[in-house]
């Protein structure tokens, strides 16, 4: 079998495929499903200093001008989804969700420790995604590492065209 192992910054990934920080990594059990599915490393949903107030519905399939709503349903402890109001071929997907709607305390006390055990079982690294401003990263980074994260990803998608906040964010995590 081909060896797809990748090492980045001292972290060894079993392959170069990682999940993004998005709804599929919404909590520890969801990340367990990702590990069982074969990802090379786990990335948490982005953790903020406060839980996001996410509008519902917030995801949809764009279809020739129509949007099909993705309706989440939990059955037997697993997330199942159904799409309503969709006809024809899909042209795109809209996710208007913010960062995690779980409070940071829950991530540091429950979700990340759970995910770390999963990561260890599967021999893959756990990366915590945190955001957004330098002073928030300075607060969240050490807590994420203490809770079991082996690496930290920081979100920069709200920074605009000025790169100085990216530099300040990176410095905050050193």
Beta strands, then each sheet from edge to edge (+ up, - down):
strand 1: 6-8
strand 2: 11-13
strand 3: 41-43
strand 4: 59-63
strand 5: 66-75
strand 6: 78-84
strand 7: 92-95
strand 8: 125-130
strand 9: 151-154
sheet 1: 1+ 2-
sheet 2: 3+ 8+ 9+
sheet 3: 6+ 5- 4+ 7-
end
